[in-house]
C-alpha cells in the first residue's frame, strides 16, 4: 500500500487513479493516524514553498513523517514542490524545509543562463538519468524519457552524488535527487503518460 500525503496541496487523486490503473494499492493519508501503517509514501506539492511547508506543519503529519523516514527508513518520493520540500530551505521563502536531502532550492532567475528564458519552466522536457548513479526509479526508461514540468525553482543538492537525473533549461539542473530511501522528482509523473506511469510503478516496486 502506497500512502499519498494529503495536506491541502497537490493532486492526490491523480496518483490514486494512476496506481489503480496499474493495479497497485494506493490511498490518501490526511492525518497522522492514516500514516501509522505506511510502507511507502508519496509527498506531492504545488504552489509556493512556504505555503506548502506551512500546510504540512499544520496538518499534524510532519512528526509522523519524520519518524517514518528518519527512524523507520520508509521510502518516500517527493513530487514537484514535494521534492523541493525535501531540501533544507528555498530562495522562494523563509520556511525551513524537511532537510531529508541536503541542499537548497534556487530560483532559475538567479542563474544567468535561465534568467532570460520564459518562467515558469513549463511543458515537456527530456530527462536523462545520471549514468554514474544507476537509479531504480528510472529502470527501463532509458535516455529518451520525457516528463511534464511546471516550476520556477530547482533543487541544488549539496552532494553531487544525490543528483540522479538531469534536465536542461538554459543549464543542466538536477530534476531528480535521491539519498538512500528518500527521493524526489521535480516533474509531474502523474501528468507524464507512460513515462510517468513507469516511474510510479518503479517506486512501488522498490
Beta strands, then each sheet from edge to edge (+ up, - down):
strand 1: 2-5
strand 2: 26-29
strand 3: 40-43
strand 4: 75-79
strand 5: 89-90
strand 6: 103-107
strand 7: 121-126
strand 8: 128-129
strand 9: 146-151
strand 10: 153-157
strand 11: 163-168
strand 12: 172-179
strand 13: 182-185
sheet 1: 2+ 1+ 3+ 4+ 13+ 12- 11+ 8-
sheet 2: 5+ 6+ 10-
sheet 3: 7+ 9-
end
